[in-house]
Amino acid sequence: MLRAIMGAGLVVLTSCAAFAQSTGTLPSFEVASVKPAAPITDGRIRVMMRGGPGTPDPGQITYTNVTVKSLMTNAYNVKGYQISGPDWFESQRYDITAKLPPGTTKEQFQLMLQSLLAERFKLTLHHQSKELPMYALVVAKGGPKMKESVDDPNAPTAGGPNAAIGGGRATIGKDGFPQLPPGGRGGKMMIGINGGRMRMAGNGQSMGELAELLSNQLSRPVLDMTELKAKYDYTLEFAPDEASMGMMKGMPMPMPSPGDGAGGPGPAATPDGSSGPTIFSAVQEQLGLKLEARKGPVDMLVIDSLEKVPTEN
């Protein structure tokens, strides 16, 4: 069953990406600037990915301190663990601004990112199926410990001004972590790192969305096999290890800045060795769920060639 589920999804992924590579006439941004990001001097990485279809600024994107790996995950709609390439493509960072034609769809936007990667970074790649370790998210003995969500019709919708990841206004609490506003519509999610601890909080989140978030953290596929159909509010706190820092390295996400108290780019810290539960223990103890080790085939994007210095604007 596991192999069948994975296979069905991967056929779609392979078809879409292969088509995009074979057209030879991908749509392009009207104007695009790609520059190496300024060196990090204070040990903090402020990552921003703003704009594009479905956002308040659909006609322009502004990316700061993004990696080629994160660009590829957006361009090809894949996870970081599905891309195999040189070490630097998930550490070297760039600033990108680009203008989109009016009415650009999400699918067209992805093709424009593919075109930018091919033109500016000379990216070429091929597909390869590979057997990879993965996890199944299941209900632990004793049942789930999460609270079922109750929508607040008066709360802000996802994607508004000063939005947290997924919507709503975010602030920094006394403990140094981003705080989600109560209630809401459309679901909200926030990630923060402070004092060697990582906190993931969600309001109105499905188990599929939680599985995807855990997949990003673990840099491995996580399949939702809980059979839980409701949406939930949860807080998950753990001590991140090298593996669970995968999303911060390869799939950067915005975090609130302590300076303004609103959703936006913030500091990405590294663990300081403080004690705390692993992500596996935290999922079981705090959420009443369990991550079970499995194996299955995954469609990989293997980079054949990629230039570290982008061509001039």
N, C-alpha and C positions, 0 to 999 in steps of 0.2 A: 504493500500500500504506500509506504514512504517513497519508494522509487517511482511509483506511478504518479504520485502527486508532484514530485520534483520534475519529472520528465515533461508533464503536461505544461507546466509553466515555462520551462526552458525552451521548448519549441517556439513559443511566441517570442521570447527574447531574441533568440537566434535569428528568426525571420526578420524582425524589425531592424536589428543592427546590420544584418547582412545587406538588406535592401538599401539602407542609408549609405553604406560604403560603396555599393555598386552603381549608384546613380551617376556619379561624376559631376552632377550639377546641383549641389546642395545650395539651399538658400543661404544668403550671407547677411550679416548685420549691415545697416546703412553706413555706420562709422564705428570703428573699434580701436581702442588703445590698449596695448598690452605692454606692461613694463615690469621688470623685477621689483619686488617690494623692498622698501628700505630695511636695512639690517636691524635685527632686534637688539636693543641695547639694555633694556631693563629686565630681561627675563620673562616678559609678558608678551603674549601673542594675541593681538586683537583681530579677530576674523569677522568679516562682514560680507554677507551675500544678500544684496537688496535689489528689488525691482524684477521686472519681467511679467509675463502673462499671469493673471490671477492675483496680482498685487496692486496696491494703491498707485504704483508707478509702472504701468505696463509697457511704456515706450522706451525705457532705459534700464540697464543694469549697472550696478556699482558693486564690484567685488574687491575686497581688500584682504591681502595676505592669504590668498587661496592657493592651493596646490594643483598641479596638473591632475593628480588622482581625483581630487574633489570635483574638478571640471568634468572629468570623464564619467564619474558616477551620475552626474546630472545629464550629460550629453547622451549617454547610452542607457540611462535608466537601469543601472546595475548597482550592486553593493561594492564596497571597497575590496572585499575578499575575492571578488570575481575578476580582478584586474591584476595581471602579472607584468611587472616592469622594473626599470632600474630603481635603485634605492632612493635617488634624489627626487623622483617624481612625487613622493609623498612628504618631502621636507623642504624643497625649494619653493619659495612663495612669490606670488605675482599680484599686481594690482591691475584690474581690468575694468574699463568702462566701455559701454557700447549702446548704440541707439537702434531700436527695433522699428520696423515699419508698422503703421497703425493696423490693428486687427490681427497681429501675429498670434497664432495659437501656441499652445504648449508644445505640440508635436513639431511645429515649424521652428520654435525656439530651440528645441533639442538638436535639430538638424543644423541650425546656425552655430551652435556650440561645436558640433562635430566639424563644421567647415572651418571655424576659427582654429581648432586644434590641428587640423590638417595643414592649413595655410601658414599659421604663425609658428607652430612647433614641429611641423613636418611629420605629424603622427601617422604611422601605418600600423595595422594590427591584423590579427586573425583570431578565429574562434578555436577553442579546444575544450573538449569535455574531460573533466577530471573528477575522480572520486575524492571527496573531501569529508573531514569530520564535520558534524553538525549536531544540533540539539533539537529535541522535541520539548515544547513547553506543555506540561501536563499539570493536572490538579494533584496536589500533594495529599497525603493521608490527613484527614481531619477537615478537608475542604478549604475553599478560598477564604482569605481574611480581609479582602478588599471591600470597600463600601460601594454599593451601586449608586451611580450618579443620578442626581435629580436636576433637570434643566431649570435654569432661572431665566424666564423670558425677558427680564429687564436687564440682563447682563450683556456686555458688548459681544458682538459676533467675532469670529476668528478673522484675523487679517486687517483689523482696523489700525488707526494711528497708535503709536506707542504700544504695539502688540507684543505680547510674549510669544514664544514659539507656539504657534497655533491660535493665537488670539488673546485679547485681554491685556491689561496693564500690569507689568511686573515691577516689584520693588525688591530691595535688598533688606533682609531681616537682620535682627540683632546678632544672629549666629553667623552672619556673613554669606548666607545662601540666598539665591533668588527665591522670592515668595510668590506663589500663584494667587491671583485674586479668587475669592470664593465663587462657586456657581459658574454659570456661563452657558453659551450655546456654541456648538460646533467643535468642542473639545479644545483643551489647552495642555501644553506640556512644557516643562522647563528642566534644564540640566545645569548644575553648578558644581564646581570643585572648590573646596576650601579646607585648609588644614589637613591635607592628605586624605580627605573624604570626598566621595562623589555622591551627590543626591539627584535622583530622578523623580520628579513629581508630575502627576498627570491628573487632569480632571476630564471626565467624559471620554475616556479612552477605551477602545475595544481591545480584545485580546490580540487581535491581529496587529494593531498598532503597537502594543507592548512587545510582541514578538519581534517586530521590525526594529524597535528601539534596542532590545537586547542583542539582536543580530549585529547592529552597528557597534555596540560596545564590545562584543566578543570577537568581532571580525570573522564570524562563522554564520552559516544559515541557522535560523531558529524558526521552526515550524509550529504554528499554533495548533495544538491537538488537545486543548482544554475542553472544547465543546461548550464553552461559556459564551452565551449570545448577548448578554447585557453589556453596558458600558460602565466603567468603574472610575472611582477616584482612588489614588494611591500615592504613597511616598516610599521610595526605596533608597536606602542609604547604605553605602558599603565603602571599603577601602579598595580603590582601584589598583590592579596590578598591570603589568605590561600589556597583557592581552586585552583587558577591559578599557585601555586607553585608545583602542583602535579607532573609534569615531573621532576623537580629538585630533588624531594624527591624519587620518585619511578622509574623514567626512566632517569638516568643521561646521559647527553650528553656532549661531549668535547667542550670547549670554548678556544679561544686563550689566551695565557699567555702574559701579558703586557711586560714581559722580553724579548721575542724573536720576537714578531710581527708576528708569524706564527701560523697556525692552530695547536691546541694542547690543553692539559688540562689547565684550568684556574680557577680563584676563583669563587666560587658560593656564592653570597651575599644574604642577606635577606632584605626584605623591611624595610625602615627606617621611614615610616610614611609620606613621602612627598606626596603632592597632585598630582593628575593626573587622567586621565580617567580610568574607569574600562575596562576590556577586551571587554565587551559587547558594551560599548559606542565607544571604539576605532575601533572595527570591522565595526560598522555602519558609523562613522564619517570619518575614514581614508581610508576604503576599499570600502565603498558603499555596504556592505553586512549586513546580520542580522542573529543573532542566536535566533531561536525560540524554546521554551521549548516543549518537547514531552516526551512520555514514550514508552518503548518497552521491549521485552524479551532479555536478554543477557545471554550467556553461561558463567558460572563462574567456576573457579578452586578453590575449597575449600580445604585448607591444613588440613589434618588429624593429621600428626605428622611431626615435624621438629626440628632438634637439632641445638642449637645456636653455639656450639663449634664443628667445623669440625673434622673428624677423621684425624689422623696423615698422613703425606705424605708418 
